[in-house]
């Protein structure tokens, strides 16, 4: 993975771009963020499945559950 930096000189308007490999710390941070996002997505899926099961157990129809959960 590479980190791309875009620099703009506000006086001249000159735009330059540089790229370099991620440092170990930057890579670890990016991987941690990816893992947190994956956990959050899974938690949302699990919560929706749990809500679906509970609402169905209460006797709601599939159409009513879809209307509530989207």
Short mmCIF file of the C-alpha atoms (twelve columns), coordinates in Angstrom:
data_MODEL
# 
_entry.id   MODEL 
# 
loop_
_atom_site.group_PDB 
_atom_site.id 
_atom_site.type_symbol 
_atom_site.label_atom_id 
_atom_site.label_alt_id 
_atom_site.label_comp_id 
_atom_site.label_asym_id 
_atom_site.label_seq_id 
_atom_site.Cartn_x 
_atom_site.Cartn_y 
_atom_site.Cartn_z 
_atom_site.pdbx_PDB_model_num 
ATOM 1  C CA . UNK A 1  0.000   0.000   0.000  1 
ATOM 2  C CA . UNK A 2  1.107   3.512   -0.697 1 
ATOM 3  C CA . UNK A 3  0.273   6.808   0.878  1 
ATOM 4  C CA . UNK A 4  -0.387  9.526   -1.661 1 
ATOM 5  C CA . UNK A 5  0.116   13.107  -0.588 1 
ATOM 6  C CA . UNK A 6  -1.167  16.025  -2.609 1 
ATOM 7  C CA . UNK A 7  0.429   19.369  -1.867 1 
ATOM 8  C CA . UNK A 8  -0.906  22.700  -3.055 1 
ATOM 9  C CA . UNK A 9  1.163   25.871  -2.915 1 
ATOM 10 C CA . UNK A 10 -1.510  28.456  -2.164 1 
ATOM 11 C CA . UNK A 11 0.599   31.303  -3.462 1 
ATOM 12 C CA . UNK A 12 1.535   29.867  -6.853 1 
ATOM 13 C CA . UNK A 13 -1.325  27.385  -7.194 1 
ATOM 14 C CA . UNK A 14 1.188   24.667  -8.059 1 
ATOM 15 C CA . UNK A 15 -0.056  21.174  -7.238 1 
ATOM 16 C CA . UNK A 16 2.356   18.338  -6.625 1 
ATOM 17 C CA . UNK A 17 1.787   14.727  -5.744 1 
ATOM 18 C CA . UNK A 18 4.104   12.359  -3.935 1 
ATOM 19 C CA . UNK A 19 3.680   8.771   -2.916 1 
ATOM 20 C CA . UNK A 20 5.501   6.567   -0.489 1 
ATOM 21 C CA . UNK A 21 4.916   3.229   1.194  1 
ATOM 22 C CA . UNK A 22 2.925   3.283   4.414  1 
ATOM 23 C CA . UNK A 23 4.951   3.151   7.586  1 
ATOM 24 C CA . UNK A 24 4.352   0.168   9.860  1 
ATOM 25 C CA . UNK A 25 2.353   2.405   12.204 1 
ATOM 26 C CA . UNK A 26 0.152   3.780   9.410  1 
ATOM 27 C CA . UNK A 27 -0.455  0.275   8.090  1 
ATOM 28 C CA . UNK A 28 -1.392  -1.002  11.549 1 
ATOM 29 C CA . UNK A 29 -3.777  1.929   12.018 1 
ATOM 30 C CA . UNK A 30 -5.430  1.305   8.647  1 
ATOM 31 C CA . UNK A 31 -5.830  -2.384  9.438  1 
ATOM 32 C CA . UNK A 32 -7.325  -1.586  12.851 1 
ATOM 33 C CA . UNK A 33 -9.833  0.785   11.254 1 
ATOM 34 C CA . UNK A 34 -10.764 -1.869  8.679  1 
ATOM 35 C CA . UNK A 35 -11.298 -4.415  11.460 1 
ATOM 36 C CA . UNK A 36 -13.485 -1.976  13.441 1 
ATOM 37 C CA . UNK A 37 -15.595 -1.252  10.361 1 
ATOM 38 C CA . UNK A 38 -16.035 -4.972  9.698  1 
ATOM 39 C CA . UNK A 39 -17.088 -5.532  13.314 1 
ATOM 40 C CA . UNK A 40 -19.574 -2.662  13.127 1 
ATOM 41 C CA . UNK A 41 -21.111 -4.057  9.920  1 
ATOM 42 C CA . UNK A 42 -21.420 -7.509  11.475 1 
ATOM 43 C CA . UNK A 43 -22.939 -6.070  14.646 1 
ATOM 44 C CA . UNK A 44 -25.542 -4.223  12.568 1 
ATOM 45 C CA . UNK A 45 -26.393 -7.407  10.663 1 
ATOM 46 C CA . UNK A 46 -26.661 -9.358  13.933 1 
ATOM 47 C CA . UNK A 47 -28.888 -6.690  15.486 1 
ATOM 48 C CA . UNK A 48 -31.183 -6.684  12.475 1 
ATOM 49 C CA . UNK A 49 -31.419 -10.492 12.510 1 
ATOM 50 C CA . UNK A 50 -32.189 -10.435 16.235 1 
ATOM 51 C CA . UNK A 51 -34.876 -7.787  15.768 1 
ATOM 52 C CA . UNK A 52 -36.381 -9.786  12.911 1 
ATOM 53 C CA . UNK A 53 -36.557 -12.912 15.058 1 
ATOM 54 C CA . UNK A 54 -38.082 -11.063 18.015 1 
ATOM 55 C CA . UNK A 55 -40.695 -9.279  15.907 1 
ATOM 56 C CA . UNK A 56 -41.615 -12.512 14.135 1 
ATOM 57 C CA . UNK A 57 -41.922 -14.245 17.521 1 
ATOM 58 C CA . UNK A 58 -44.333 -11.504 18.587 1 
ATOM 59 C CA . UNK A 59 -46.554 -12.447 15.673 1 
ATOM 60 C CA . UNK A 60 -45.839 -9.691  13.179 1 
ATOM 61 C CA . UNK A 61 -46.166 -10.592 9.530  1 
ATOM 62 C CA . UNK A 62 -43.215 -10.439 7.184  1 
ATOM 63 C CA . UNK A 63 -44.644 -7.297  5.577  1 
ATOM 64 C CA . UNK A 64 -44.952 -5.589  8.977  1 
ATOM 65 C CA . UNK A 65 -41.412 -6.543  9.925  1 
ATOM 66 C CA . UNK A 66 -40.060 -5.222  6.613  1 
ATOM 67 C CA . UNK A 67 -42.002 -1.982  7.140  1 
ATOM 68 C CA . UNK A 68 -40.395 -1.564  10.573 1 
ATOM 69 C CA . UNK A 69 -36.858 -2.650  9.719  1 
ATOM 70 C CA . UNK A 70 -36.634 -1.491  6.136  1 
# 
